[in-house]
Amino acid sequence: MKRQRASLGEICSLVKGTSPISKTLPGPYTLVTTGETHKTADSFQLEGEAVCIPLISSTGHGHASLKRVHYISGKFALANLLAAAIVKDHSVLSAKYLTRYLMFNKDRLIVPLMTGAANMSISLDRLATVPIEFPPLTEQKRIVKLLDEADEVRKLRAQADNRTTNFVSALFHKMFGDPGSNSQGWLKTRLGDVVLSTEQRNPSDKPAAEFIYADIASIDNKTKAITTSTRLRGADAPSRARKVIRKGDVIVSMVRPNLNAVALVPASMDNQICSTGFSVLRPMEKVTSDYIFGFVRSQFFINHLVARTTGANYPAVGDGEVKDVPLLLPPLALQKEFAERVKEIREIEAAQATSRTRLDALFQSMLHRAFNGLL
């Protein structure tokens, strides 16, 4: 099918936003910013359909990147860090198709045009030169419809994943009740009294060469995957003391818990080294790993950390505060029953993760085919 070619400036009017994000008063109109979600404004700048494109790099510091472009319609305000591409002839080009096209090709068409030192950006003049390819309008609408339907399936998958993520917390509350009320009259202790300290350079029973040392960068609270920033083996590993992670350990983020960034997972890897900013809890004989995992996901535990967070720019708690949280000791048999049911939940999560991966791969394949005339 024949595809037309034109520059963005030829087919769209480019308008720079005028609203400063921090100074714009909230109101009844949408304020489009560089973020994933919109804010509000007390007045509007533009009306109609538009593709909103950030003019500054998402990461800055001399690195060019672009996370997203937005489709918007109606009356809206536009932050002064973005430009609106307004289609001149809607009988030729769909704004929704243009949004999809630019989102798919942003790293190839827009990011390379960014310039600057510390804060890389793109001017309206350079943005106007971005080449656009598009099929007839009827084909554009068909492609947008197919991609919207695929996106809806992915959203439903994400909603199901979010509900499953909450299963462990709900099950914990059902079986053990509120950790702060102790309605069953169980024994009380401190978290630190039932977990081992993992502050050590190496276990004495294995040589350093058998260990892979890693700094933890983040933990995905949905997939439970641990992202590491560095990985060193044996003699190349850092000499300073770290926390050795073994299977069954529970990892707690001690940074920004008041912003809901407490990332908690039973460690799925053996013999790893944890960076600062994370507390590693290794359960002893009185408690199971899954019980501790459920406990640190409870609102009681999170509220306890939030109340003890210090630091304005980098809010965090210390390892001592984590281990000082009061803990109930239910019967070990009940904890093991909880662990068996958690195992079933994790099997569901694993199946969902496989489904999510397949859906994402299918969606990327659809995008590639759509914008290469193959869909």
LUMTOR-438850 format. One record per residue (C-alpha): x negated, y, z negated; residue in one letter. Coordinates in pm, 1 decimal. Each point is the difference from the previous one (the first is absolute). Layout:
LUMTOR-438850
+----------+----------+----------+-----+
:       px :       py :       pz : res :
+----------+----------+----------+-----+
:        X :        Y :        Z :   a :
...
+----------+----------+----------+-----+
end
This chain:
LUMTOR-438850
+----------+----------+----------+-----+
:       px :       py :       pz : res :
+----------+----------+----------+-----+
:      0.0 :      0.0 :      0.0 :   m :
:   -132.1 :    340.5 :     99.2 :   k :
:   -120.9 :    208.8 :   -292.1 :   r :
:    -38.5 :    376.2 :      1.7 :   q :
:   -307.5 :    175.2 :   -137.8 :   r :
:    -27.3 :    347.7 :   -148.1 :   a :
:   -180.7 :    181.4 :   -278.2 :   s :
:    179.6 :     61.2 :   -327.5 :   l :
:     -8.3 :    375.2 :     64.8 :   g :
:    172.0 :    -43.3 :    337.0 :   e :
:    296.6 :   -194.5 :   -133.4 :   i :
:     31.0 :    152.4 :   -348.9 :   c :
:     -7.6 :    337.0 :   -170.7 :   s :
:   -250.5 :    -10.5 :   -286.8 :   l :
:     90.7 :    201.9 :   -308.8 :   v :
:   -218.9 :     28.8 :   -309.5 :   k :
:    163.6 :    -35.5 :   -339.0 :   g :
:     31.7 :    305.3 :   -223.3 :   t :
:     87.7 :   -143.0 :   -343.4 :   s :
:   -276.0 :    -28.3 :   -263.5 :   p :
:     70.2 :   -327.4 :   -181.4 :   i :
:    -79.0 :    120.1 :   -351.4 :   s :
:    182.3 :    333.7 :     30.5 :   k :
:    314.1 :   -100.7 :    186.3 :   t :
:    304.5 :      4.2 :   -224.7 :   l :
:    217.1 :   -314.2 :     -0.6 :   p :
:    338.7 :     19.7 :    162.7 :   g :
:    252.9 :   -162.7 :    235.1 :   p :
:   -230.3 :    -41.6 :    299.5 :   y :
:   -257.2 :   -269.0 :     75.2 :   t :
:   -362.8 :    107.4 :    -28.8 :   l :
:   -220.9 :   -220.6 :    216.7 :   v :
:   -349.8 :    -44.1 :   -142.6 :   t :
:   -295.2 :   -226.9 :     72.1 :   t :
:    127.4 :   -246.2 :   -261.1 :   g :
:    205.6 :   -311.3 :     64.2 :   e :
:    307.5 :    152.0 :   -164.2 :   t :
:    146.8 :    343.4 :     61.5 :   h :
:     49.7 :    284.0 :   -247.6 :   k :
:    267.8 :    272.0 :      5.5 :   t :
:      3.5 :    371.1 :     79.0 :   a :
:    230.6 :    293.7 :    -68.2 :   d :
:     -6.9 :    110.4 :    367.2 :   s :
:    -57.3 :   -160.5 :    339.0 :   f :
:   -241.1 :     86.1 :    280.0 :   q :
:    118.8 :   -222.3 :    285.2 :   l :
:    314.6 :   -176.8 :    114.2 :   e :
:     46.3 :   -303.1 :    221.9 :   g :
:   -218.3 :   -303.0 :     74.2 :   e :
:   -375.7 :     16.9 :    -41.7 :   a :
:   -310.5 :   -211.8 :    -40.3 :   v :
:   -203.5 :    132.8 :   -293.7 :   c :
:   -375.0 :    -51.7 :     31.4 :   i :
:   -254.7 :     75.6 :   -276.7 :   p :
:   -272.7 :    238.4 :    112.2 :   l :
:   -249.4 :   -104.2 :   -267.7 :   i :
:   -178.3 :   -326.1 :    -67.4 :   s :
:    166.0 :   -229.6 :   -253.2 :   s :
:   -331.0 :    -67.5 :   -174.5 :   t :
:   -212.5 :    312.6 :     53.7 :   g :
:   -369.2 :     14.5 :   -100.8 :   h :
:   -118.5 :    -14.0 :    360.2 :   g :
:    211.0 :   -303.3 :     89.9 :   h :
:    277.2 :     26.5 :    258.2 :   a :
:    314.6 :   -204.1 :    -59.8 :   s :
:    375.4 :     22.8 :     33.8 :   l :
:    241.0 :   -212.4 :   -202.1 :   k :
:    333.7 :     84.1 :    156.9 :   r :
:    218.0 :    221.8 :    215.4 :   v :
:    362.5 :     75.7 :    -87.7 :   h :
:    323.4 :     12.5 :    195.9 :   y :
:    245.0 :    258.8 :   -131.8 :   i :
:    333.8 :    143.1 :    112.6 :   s :
:    230.7 :    272.8 :   -125.4 :   g :
:   -103.9 :    312.5 :   -185.6 :   k :
:   -339.8 :    -42.2 :   -164.6 :   f :
:   -301.1 :    184.1 :   -135.4 :   a :
:   -348.6 :    -97.6 :    109.3 :   l :
:   -309.3 :     14.6 :   -218.5 :   a :
:   -279.0 :    220.1 :    132.2 :   n :
:   -228.7 :   -301.6 :     36.6 :   l :
:    210.7 :   -147.6 :    279.2 :   l :
:    123.5 :     81.7 :    348.0 :   a :
:    338.2 :    -84.3 :    149.3 :   a :
:     11.8 :   -137.6 :    353.5 :   a :
:    342.4 :     97.2 :    139.2 :   i :
:     95.9 :   -177.0 :    323.2 :   v :
:     81.0 :    248.3 :    276.1 :   k :
:    220.6 :   -226.0 :    213.8 :   d :
:    194.7 :   -269.9 :   -187.1 :   h :
:    118.5 :   -148.7 :    330.5 :   s :
:   -360.0 :   -102.4 :     65.2 :   v :
:   -149.6 :    -82.7 :   -339.0 :   l :
:    144.3 :   -130.3 :   -326.5 :   s :
:   -139.2 :    153.7 :   -318.7 :   a :
:     35.2 :   -335.2 :   -173.7 :   k :
:   -198.6 :   -171.7 :    275.0 :   y :
:   -268.2 :    269.8 :    -20.7 :   l :
:    -23.3 :    -55.1 :   -376.3 :   t :
:    -52.4 :   -373.4 :     47.1 :   r :
:   -249.7 :     59.8 :    280.5 :   y :
:   -212.7 :    246.9 :   -199.1 :   l :
:     13.6 :   -212.6 :   -315.0 :   m :
:   -126.8 :   -301.7 :    193.0 :   f :
:   -269.4 :    195.9 :    187.1 :   n :
:   -100.8 :    254.2 :   -267.9 :   k :
:   -343.2 :   -150.6 :    -62.8 :   d :
:    -73.7 :     -8.9 :    373.0 :   r :
:    151.1 :    329.7 :    114.3 :   l :
:     12.9 :    245.1 :   -293.9 :   i :
:   -269.0 :    -92.4 :   -252.3 :   v :
:   -291.7 :     30.9 :    249.9 :   p :
:    102.4 :    362.0 :     65.4 :   l :
:    -45.2 :    101.8 :   -365.0 :   m :
:   -300.2 :    221.7 :    -71.2 :   t :
:   -161.8 :    164.5 :   -301.7 :   g :
:   -241.0 :    -73.8 :   -280.4 :   a :
:    154.8 :    -62.2 :   -341.0 :   a :
:    364.1 :     34.1 :    105.6 :   n :
:     54.2 :   -134.5 :    349.2 :   m :
:    301.5 :    130.3 :    190.4 :   s :
:    151.3 :     42.9 :    344.3 :   i :
:    114.7 :    327.5 :    154.3 :   s :
:    326.7 :     47.2 :    186.9 :   l :
:   -197.3 :     53.0 :    322.1 :   d :
:   -179.4 :   -335.0 :    -35.1 :   r :
:    320.2 :   -172.6 :   -109.8 :   l :
:    166.2 :    127.5 :    318.9 :   a :
:   -250.5 :   -198.7 :    208.4 :   t :
:    102.8 :   -340.0 :   -141.9 :   v :
:    107.2 :   -217.4 :    295.8 :   p :
:    345.4 :   -158.7 :    -14.5 :   i :
:    130.5 :   -288.3 :    211.5 :   e :
:    370.7 :    -79.2 :      7.2 :   f :
:    246.0 :   -209.1 :    203.9 :   p :
:    348.7 :    118.3 :    107.7 :   p :
:    228.3 :    118.4 :   -278.9 :   l :
:    220.2 :   -310.9 :      4.4 :   t :
:   -307.6 :   -216.2 :    -51.7 :   e :
:   -121.8 :    227.6 :   -279.7 :   q :
:    331.6 :    -40.4 :   -181.7 :   k :
:    -12.2 :   -377.8 :     42.0 :   r :
:   -350.5 :    -15.1 :   -145.1 :   i :
:     92.5 :    224.8 :   -293.7 :   v :
:    306.2 :   -216.5 :    -73.0 :   k :
:   -207.7 :   -320.2 :     -3.1 :   l :
:   -267.1 :    152.3 :   -223.3 :   l :
:    261.0 :    144.9 :   -237.3 :   d :
:    161.0 :   -342.3 :    -34.4 :   e :
:   -339.0 :   -161.0 :    -65.6 :   a :
:    -76.5 :    267.8 :   -257.1 :   d :
:    329.3 :    -69.4 :   -174.9 :   e :
:    -90.7 :   -368.4 :    -32.4 :   v :
:   -334.7 :     99.3 :   -152.1 :   r :
:    176.3 :    231.5 :   -246.6 :   k :
:    233.4 :   -280.1 :   -107.3 :   l :
:   -304.0 :   -224.7 :    -47.5 :   r :
:   -164.2 :    270.2 :   -214.7 :   a :
:    315.6 :     40.6 :   -209.7 :   q :
:     10.6 :   -374.1 :    -63.3 :   a :
:   -369.2 :      5.7 :    -92.0 :   d :
:     59.6 :    281.8 :   -249.8 :   n :
:    279.1 :   -194.9 :   -167.2 :   r :
:   -219.4 :   -308.4 :    -25.6 :   t :
:   -280.3 :    211.2 :   -150.4 :   t :
:    233.7 :     81.7 :   -289.4 :   n :
:     94.7 :   -366.0 :    -62.7 :   f :
:   -288.2 :    -65.7 :   -239.7 :   v :
:     83.8 :    303.0 :   -215.3 :   s :
:    369.3 :    -89.5 :     -4.1 :   a :
:    -74.8 :   -361.9 :    -90.7 :   l :
:   -239.8 :    109.3 :   -274.5 :   f :
:    265.8 :    224.9 :   -153.8 :   h :
:    263.5 :   -274.5 :     24.3 :   k :
:   -215.2 :   -266.5 :   -168.9 :   m :
:   -187.0 :    212.3 :   -256.3 :   f :
:    212.7 :    311.8 :    -44.7 :   g :
:   -134.4 :    349.2 :    -62.8 :   d :
:   -359.0 :    -27.7 :   -132.5 :   p :
:     65.6 :    299.5 :   -222.4 :   g :
:    306.3 :   -135.1 :   -181.6 :   s :
:   -105.1 :   -358.3 :    -91.7 :   n :
:    360.1 :   -123.6 :    -21.1 :   s :
:   -123.4 :   -361.6 :    -33.9 :   q :
:   -221.4 :     73.0 :   -300.0 :   g :
:   -318.0 :   -131.8 :    163.9 :   w :
:   -348.3 :     56.2 :   -140.6 :   l :
:   -160.9 :    333.6 :     81.1 :   k :
:   -359.3 :     66.3 :     98.5 :   t :
:   -208.8 :    228.9 :    222.1 :   r :
:    -68.9 :    -68.4 :    365.2 :   l :
:   -372.5 :     15.0 :    -74.8 :   g :
:     33.9 :   -282.7 :   -255.3 :   d :
:    111.4 :   -255.1 :    259.0 :   v :
:   -225.4 :     89.7 :    293.1 :   v :
:   -374.7 :    -40.6 :     35.6 :   l :
:   -233.0 :    285.7 :     80.0 :   s :
:   -155.5 :    -44.2 :    344.4 :   t :
:   -277.9 :    255.4 :    -49.1 :   e :
:   -305.6 :   -196.7 :    107.5 :   q :
:   -267.3 :     -1.3 :    271.1 :   r :
:     29.8 :   -368.3 :     94.8 :   n :
:    134.2 :   -314.6 :   -162.0 :   p :
:   -293.6 :   -197.1 :   -135.1 :   s :
:    100.7 :   -323.3 :    174.6 :   d :
:    -51.1 :    127.9 :    355.3 :   k :
:   -286.8 :    186.1 :    167.9 :   p :
:     56.7 :    348.9 :    133.5 :   a :
:    -50.8 :   -118.3 :    358.9 :   a :
:    329.0 :   -190.7 :    -13.4 :   e :
:    202.5 :    313.3 :    -64.9 :   f :
:    144.2 :    254.4 :    238.7 :   i :
:     10.5 :    342.5 :   -161.9 :   y :
:    272.0 :    241.2 :    105.5 :   a :
:    133.5 :    341.0 :    -96.4 :   d :
:    378.3 :     -0.1 :    -11.0 :   i :
:    143.9 :    283.9 :    204.8 :   a :
:    369.6 :    -79.6 :    -39.4 :   s :
:    256.3 :   -271.5 :    -60.3 :   i :
:    309.7 :    -27.7 :    218.1 :   d :
:    290.3 :    -37.6 :   -240.5 :   n :
:    209.7 :   -179.7 :    264.4 :   k :
:   -244.3 :   -240.2 :    161.6 :   t :
:   -219.6 :    -34.3 :   -313.4 :   k :
:   -304.5 :     41.2 :    224.4 :   a :
:   -317.1 :    143.7 :   -153.3 :   i :
:   -182.4 :    250.8 :    219.6 :   t :
:   -372.2 :     38.9 :    -66.4 :   t :
:   -219.4 :    291.3 :     98.3 :   s :
:   -333.4 :   -183.9 :    -19.4 :   t :
:   -103.2 :   -366.1 :      2.4 :   r :
:   -348.1 :   -110.8 :    -98.5 :   l :
:   -134.4 :   -348.5 :    -63.2 :   r :
:   -260.8 :   -127.9 :   -243.4 :   g :
:   -318.3 :    203.8 :    -25.8 :   a :
:    156.9 :    295.3 :    183.9 :   d :
:    267.5 :     38.6 :   -266.2 :   a :
:     -2.4 :    294.9 :   -243.1 :   p :
:   -183.3 :    -61.5 :   -324.6 :   s :
:    234.9 :    199.2 :   -223.2 :   r :
:    262.9 :   -187.4 :   -198.2 :   a :
:    330.9 :    -63.4 :    173.7 :   r :
:    309.4 :   -209.4 :    -61.4 :   k :
:     -1.1 :   -348.5 :    144.3 :   v :
:    336.7 :    -99.6 :    145.3 :   i :
:    113.0 :   -360.4 :      5.8 :   r :
:    316.1 :   -168.1 :    118.1 :   k :
:    276.5 :     59.1 :   -253.4 :   g :
:   -128.7 :    338.1 :   -117.1 :   d :
:    245.0 :    289.6 :      2.3 :   v :
:   -126.9 :    332.6 :    133.9 :   i :
:    144.8 :    328.9 :   -122.3 :   v :
:    -67.1 :    336.4 :    158.3 :   s :
:    -80.3 :    257.0 :   -268.3 :   m :
:     15.8 :    298.6 :    235.3 :   v :
:    307.0 :    222.5 :     46.4 :   r :
:    254.0 :   -230.2 :   -167.3 :   p :
:    228.0 :    302.2 :    -41.4 :   n :
:     28.5 :     11.0 :    380.6 :   l :
:    115.0 :   -362.8 :     15.2 :   n :
:   -340.3 :   -116.0 :    123.4 :   a :
:    -36.3 :   -286.7 :   -244.2 :   v :
:   -104.0 :   -280.9 :    235.3 :   a :
:     21.2 :   -339.7 :   -161.4 :   l :
:    -86.5 :   -340.5 :    142.8 :   v :
:   -126.0 :   -336.1 :   -118.3 :   p :
:   -341.4 :    -20.1 :    163.0 :   a :
:      0.7 :   -229.1 :    300.9 :   s :
:   -376.9 :    -13.5 :     45.3 :   m :
:   -276.3 :   -156.6 :   -205.1 :   d :
:   -325.9 :    152.8 :   -113.5 :   n :
:     55.3 :    357.4 :    105.9 :   q :
:   -116.3 :    318.7 :   -167.5 :   i :
:    248.4 :    270.6 :    -88.1 :   c :
:    -76.5 :    371.9 :     17.2 :   s :
:     84.0 :    252.2 :   -269.1 :   t :
:    359.0 :    125.0 :     -6.8 :   g :
:    140.0 :   -350.7 :    -43.1 :   f :
:     47.0 :   -208.1 :   -311.4 :   s :
:    -39.5 :   -376.7 :     37.9 :   v :
:    211.1 :   -210.5 :   -236.6 :   l :
:    -96.2 :   -367.2 :    -39.7 :   r :
:    270.4 :   -180.9 :   -205.3 :   p :
:   -102.4 :   -235.1 :   -283.1 :   m :
:    182.4 :   -311.1 :   -119.0 :   e :
:    297.7 :    178.6 :   -164.8 :   k :
:    126.4 :    155.6 :    321.7 :   v :
:     28.1 :    -91.5 :    366.1 :   t :
:   -125.1 :    213.4 :    285.4 :   s :
:    350.6 :     38.2 :    139.2 :   d :
:    138.5 :    118.7 :   -333.5 :   y :
:   -267.8 :    270.7 :    -19.1 :   i :
:     65.5 :     83.7 :    364.0 :   f :
:    371.6 :     44.9 :    -70.1 :   g :
:    -72.2 :    201.3 :   -314.4 :   f :
:   -228.6 :    253.1 :    169.0 :   v :
:    267.0 :     50.0 :    266.8 :   r :
:    260.9 :     84.2 :   -264.1 :   s :
:    122.3 :    355.4 :    -49.7 :   q :
:   -103.2 :    -28.2 :   -365.9 :   f :
:   -364.4 :    -52.0 :     96.9 :   f :
:      2.5 :    273.7 :    264.5 :   i :
:    163.2 :    249.3 :   -238.6 :   n :
:   -263.8 :    -83.7 :   -259.0 :   h :
:   -277.9 :     88.2 :    245.5 :   l :
:    174.0 :    314.1 :    122.2 :   v :
:     24.3 :    130.8 :   -355.3 :   a :
:   -375.6 :    -45.2 :    -45.3 :   r :
:   -115.6 :    138.8 :    333.5 :   t :
:   -253.9 :    281.6 :    -15.1 :   t :
:   -156.6 :    223.9 :    260.9 :   g :
:    170.8 :    259.3 :    221.4 :   a :
:   -171.1 :    -57.7 :    334.3 :   n :
:    -75.7 :   -369.4 :    -48.4 :   y :
:    256.6 :   -140.2 :   -246.1 :   p :
:   -106.1 :   -334.1 :   -143.0 :   a :
:    -10.4 :   -218.5 :   -309.8 :   v :
:   -291.2 :   -188.2 :   -150.9 :   g :
:    -51.9 :   -373.1 :    -31.5 :   d :
:     61.3 :     32.7 :   -373.0 :   g :
:    343.1 :    152.8 :     49.7 :   e :
:     96.6 :   -286.2 :    231.3 :   v :
:    -99.5 :   -265.6 :   -250.3 :   k :
:    164.0 :    183.9 :   -290.6 :   d :
:    351.8 :    -44.1 :    141.6 :   v :
:    226.5 :   -198.7 :   -239.7 :   p :
:     84.7 :   -347.4 :    130.1 :   l :
:    255.3 :   -265.9 :    -98.9 :   l :
:    -94.4 :   -368.2 :     -9.2 :   l :
:    292.5 :   -215.2 :    120.5 :   p :
:    -30.7 :   -380.8 :    -13.8 :   p :
:   -259.1 :   -135.2 :    242.2 :   l :
:    259.7 :   -239.8 :    146.6 :   a :
:    218.4 :    297.4 :     97.3 :   l :
:   -299.4 :    173.5 :    153.6 :   q :
:    -75.2 :   -309.6 :    209.2 :   k :
:    362.4 :    -14.7 :    116.4 :   e :
:    -35.1 :    364.0 :    104.6 :   f :
:   -318.9 :    -88.0 :    189.3 :   a :
:    178.4 :   -274.7 :    196.7 :   e :
:    273.1 :    239.3 :    105.1 :   r :
:   -256.1 :    266.0 :     92.9 :   v :
:   -168.3 :   -260.5 :    220.9 :   k :
:    326.2 :    -37.3 :    192.0 :   e :
:     21.6 :    378.0 :     41.0 :   i :
:   -354.4 :     11.6 :    135.7 :   r :
:     86.1 :   -266.6 :    254.8 :   e :
:    285.3 :    222.8 :    117.1 :   i :
:   -238.5 :    297.7 :     12.4 :   e :
:   -247.6 :   -199.9 :    207.1 :   a :
:    271.2 :    -93.9 :    250.5 :   a :
:    109.6 :    362.7 :     16.9 :   q :
:   -357.1 :    115.5 :     55.9 :   a :
:    -27.9 :   -239.3 :    295.1 :   t :
:    327.2 :    131.1 :    140.4 :   s :
:   -113.8 :    360.8 :    -47.6 :   r :
:   -327.4 :    -67.5 :    181.0 :   t :
:    181.4 :   -157.4 :    293.4 :   r :
:    247.7 :    287.6 :     22.2 :   l :
:   -278.5 :    258.3 :     -7.0 :   d :
:   -189.6 :   -185.5 :    271.7 :   a :
:    314.6 :    -24.9 :    212.6 :   l :
:     70.5 :    371.1 :    -45.5 :   f :
:   -353.6 :     96.1 :    102.3 :   q :
:     33.2 :   -223.2 :    305.2 :   s :
:    328.2 :    173.5 :     89.3 :   m :
:   -164.6 :    342.1 :    -32.6 :   l :
:   -287.5 :   -103.6 :    224.3 :   h :
:    236.5 :   -136.9 :    263.0 :   r :
:    235.9 :    298.1 :    -24.1 :   a :
:   -264.0 :    260.4 :     69.2 :   f :
:   -176.8 :   -199.2 :    266.2 :   n :
:    307.5 :    -59.0 :    214.1 :   g :
:     37.2 :   -364.7 :    -99.2 :   l :
:    304.0 :     -1.5 :   -226.9 :   l :
+----------+----------+----------+-----+
end
